[in-house]
Amino acid sequence: MACAVGAFALAVLLAPPIPSGRGEGGPATVVILGGGIVGTNAAKVAAGLRARVTILDIDLDRLRYLDDIMPTNVTTRTSNSYNIREELHLADLGWRKAAARDWPTASTWSPER
């Protein structure tokens, strides 16, 4: 098991960053709603692939904790309608744990909305 984990870690270190879907050539921008267990793990995976990650959550204590444990390419913001719209406008990928009527899915979301 340790050999597989080491091989994966080496592959992540040597892999190029996830490309931006906007053709800009920089790393991808990922937005994650919710800093719970699922959101935290999604952020760790995306950050490991060198994406710029933003986690939005309403719990300020959780955001402080995530600021302490996450790498430098992960930022946190309080979750409100203004911040969500602003971050989604800049994002290449949005992630959420539960489906919501007004939150577009990955297959239907586009930056033009």
Protein Blocks (a to p, Z undefined) as FASTA:
>chain_A
ZZmmmmmmmmmmmpccdddfklnopacddddehjafklmmmmmmmmmnopacddddfblk
lmmmmmmmpcfkbccddddfklmmmmmmmpmbdcdfbdcfklccfklgcfkZZ
